[in-house]
Amino acid sequence: MTDTTTEAASLAETIARIAKDTERTIAVAESLTGGALSSTLASAPDAADWYAGGVIAYRKATKQRLLGVDEGPVVTADCAIQMARGVRELLAVDLSVALTGVGGPGQEEGQPPGTVFIAVGSQLGEQVHRHRFEGTPETVVTQTVEQALRHLRDELLRER
């Protein structure tokens, strides 16, 4: 197990503990990470008690059809917020996290590789964070998953 995988697993375990203790349910909407965040959360302890699942919406049309994302660019803060809201409503959960961005190696929609928007949604509303990660597409995915887990953990602690 690499340090990065260990970091993600550790964050997921913390999320699992808090979610179970507070009886919160969680769902994800992923684009550039292609299921990596979902896999990490599903591997955490007692995931069946708090993890509802997710939507992997890689294509723009999938984001629009399943998550209610507006037409237009999808590498935006607004898209991440709409994805978080859409999956939260679709799966009827307390919290959601949504990821959209450019893994690379080239730019998309005028955004450079490594540009990522992570939105966390809850009963308190949605918060979006813009990040710029460096490295290969695989490295960008790993960094995105870890940062999404940090944001999710922080929201769970804020709501506690």
C-alpha positions in Angstrom: 0.0 0.0 0.0 1.5 3.4 -1.0 1.5 6.4 1.3 -1.2 8.1 -0.8 -3.5 5.0 -0.6 -2.8 4.9 3.1 -3.8 8.5 3.5 -7.1 8.0 1.5 -7.9 4.9 3.5 -7.2 6.7 6.8 -9.5 9.6 5.8 -12.2 7.2 4.7 -12.0 5.4 8.1 -12.4 8.7 9.9 -15.4 9.6 7.7 -16.9 6.1 8.4 -16.6 6.6 12.1 -18.1 10.1 12.1 -20.9 9.2 9.7 -21.9 6.1 11.7 -21.7 7.9 15.0 -23.9 10.8 13.7 -26.1 8.6 11.6 -25.3 10.5 8.4 -25.6 9.1 5.0 -23.3 10.0 2.1 -23.3 9.8 -1.7 -20.8 10.9 -4.4 -21.0 12.2 -7.9 -17.7 11.7 -9.8 -16.4 12.7 -13.2 -12.6 12.8 -13.6 -12.0 10.3 -10.8 -14.1 7.6 -12.6 -15.2 5.8 -9.4 -12.0 6.1 -7.4 -13.7 8.1 -4.6 -16.6 5.7 -4.5 -14.3 2.7 -4.2 -12.4 4.3 -1.4 -15.5 5.0 0.6 -17.0 1.6 -0.1 -13.9 0.0 1.4 -14.2 1.8 4.7 -15.6 0.1 7.8 -19.4 -0.4 8.0 -19.9 1.3 4.6 -23.2 -0.3 4.1 -24.5 1.6 7.1 -23.7 5.1 5.8 -22.5 5.0 2.2 -25.5 5.1 -0.2 -23.4 4.9 -3.4 -22.7 7.3 -6.2 -23.0 8.3 -9.8 -20.1 8.2 -12.2 -21.0 10.9 -14.7 -18.0 11.1 -17.0 -19.8 12.5 -20.0 -21.4 15.9 -20.1 -24.7 14.4 -21.2 -24.7 12.0 -18.2 -24.2 14.9 -15.8 -27.1 16.7 -17.4 -29.4 13.7 -17.6 -28.8 12.1 -14.2 -27.7 15.0 -12.0 -29.6 18.0 -13.4 -26.5 19.9 -14.5 -27.1 22.8 -16.8 -26.0 22.8 -20.4 -22.6 24.5 -20.9 -19.1 24.0 -19.5 -18.7 21.3 -16.9 -15.3 22.2 -15.5 -16.8 24.9 -13.3 -17.8 25.5 -9.7 -21.5 25.7 -10.7 -21.3 22.2 -12.3 -19.7 20.8 -9.1 -22.5 22.3 -7.0 -25.2 21.0 -9.3 -23.7 17.6 -9.2 -23.5 17.6 -5.4 -27.1 18.7 -5.2 -28.3 16.3 -7.8 -26.8 13.2 -6.3 -27.9 14.2 -2.8 -31.5 14.4 -4.0 -31.2 11.4 -6.3 -30.0 9.1 -3.5 -31.8 10.9 -0.6 -28.7 11.3 1.6 -27.6 13.8 4.2 -24.2 14.7 2.6 -22.8 14.5 -0.9 -19.5 15.2 -2.5 -19.0 15.9 -6.2 -15.9 16.1 -8.4 -15.4 17.6 -11.8 -12.2 18.8 -13.5 -9.4 18.1 -15.9 -7.2 15.1 -15.2 -5.0 15.8 -18.2 -2.8 15.5 -20.0 -4.3 18.4 -22.0 -6.6 21.2 -21.2 -10.4 21.1 -21.4 -12.9 23.9 -21.8 -10.0 26.4 -21.5 -9.0 24.9 -18.1 -5.4 23.6 -17.6 -4.8 20.0 -16.5 -5.1 19.5 -12.8 -7.9 22.0 -12.4 -10.5 20.4 -10.1 -13.7 21.6 -8.5 -14.9 19.7 -5.4 -18.3 20.5 -4.0 -19.7 19.2 -0.7 -23.5 19.4 -0.2 -25.5 19.0 3.0 -28.6 20.4 4.7 -26.5 23.6 5.3 -26.0 24.1 1.5 -23.2 23.5 -0.9 -19.6 24.6 -0.6 -17.2 24.4 -3.6 -13.4 24.4 -3.6 -11.2 25.0 -6.6 -7.9 23.1 -6.7 -5.0 23.0 -9.1 -3.1 19.7 -8.8 0.2 18.8 -10.6 1.4 15.6 -12.2 0.1 12.8 -14.4 -3.6 12.1 -14.8 -3.2 9.3 -12.3 -1.6 11.6 -9.8 -4.3 14.2 -10.3 -7.0 11.6 -9.6 -5.2 10.4 -6.4 -4.8 14.0 -5.2 -8.4 14.8 -6.0 -9.7 11.8 -4.1 -7.7 12.6 -1.0 -8.7 16.3 -1.1 -12.4 15.3 -1.6 -12.1 13.1 1.5 -10.7 15.9 3.5 -13.5 18.3 2.5 -16.1 15.6 3.3 -14.5 14.9 6.7 -14.4 18.6 7.5 -18.1 19.0 6.6 -19.0 16.0 8.8 -17.1 17.6 11.7 -18.7 21.0 11.0 -22.2 19.5 11.2 -21.4 17.4 14.3 
